[in-house]
Structure formats: structure tokens, C-alpha cells
Amino acid sequence: MDLAASSLLSHLDDFPVVESYLREAHRHFGLETATLLRLEATKRNMTELAAFFRHLAQSDRPLPMFVHLHDIFLRPYYSNWFVDRQHEWSNGPERFRRYSVQEKAWGAEPFSWHGIE
């Protein structure tokens, strides 16, 4: 996980050239600023994701992908190993508490295409 975080952060060095190009294009041609704002948001989100990776490297919490694999291969549930570990997610740093391994943990319904015509 630390290697993944470091690799992700190393790509932040790729942004200055693109950012410079977009700023000049905006200045010379009047292009909209939304692209620059998206670029800034991407850099912030990459930094946040790297911090989340580093946090996961030091905790024993199951990765969300393992929960997804569990749902794919082991439904119907024969175990609730991930529910028994919800307290580890709840006790984590406030910054990462929005992530959960339980379905409907925050009262949100997952999106479904079922019934949409």
C-alpha cells in the first residue's frame, strides 16, 4: 500500500506541464476555467487517495475490493466476516470514516438499473 501511495504521488510531478499549458490556453484563447478546476480537484483527490492507502497500510481493515470479491463469489452470504470488523472502520480517522464495508451503512441505497426502461 505504501508503494501504491508513493507511485500515485509521483504522478503529481506530471501536472505542472499540463497545468501551464491550460493556463496559457486560457490566457490566450479564453478557454473556460473548469478544466483547470478539474485538474486541481484531481490533484487533491490523488493526495487524499494516497493518504488513504497509507492509512490502510497501517491498519488491519479489509480493503473494499475484498468485500466486492466476497459479494461476487460468496453470495448468498455464508459468513459475515466483514460486518464483524465494521468497528475498525468506525474507529479509524475521521477523514476516512465515510468508507464502510457494510451495505447501507450510511443509509444510502446502491444504484440499480433494475426497473429502468
Secondary structure, DSSP 8 states (H G I E B T S, - for coil): -HHHHHHHHHGGGGHHHHHHHHHHHHHHH---SHHHHHHHHHHHHHHHHHHHHHHHHHS----HHHHHHHHHHH-S-S--TTGGGHHHHHTS-GGGTT--SSTTTTS------TT--
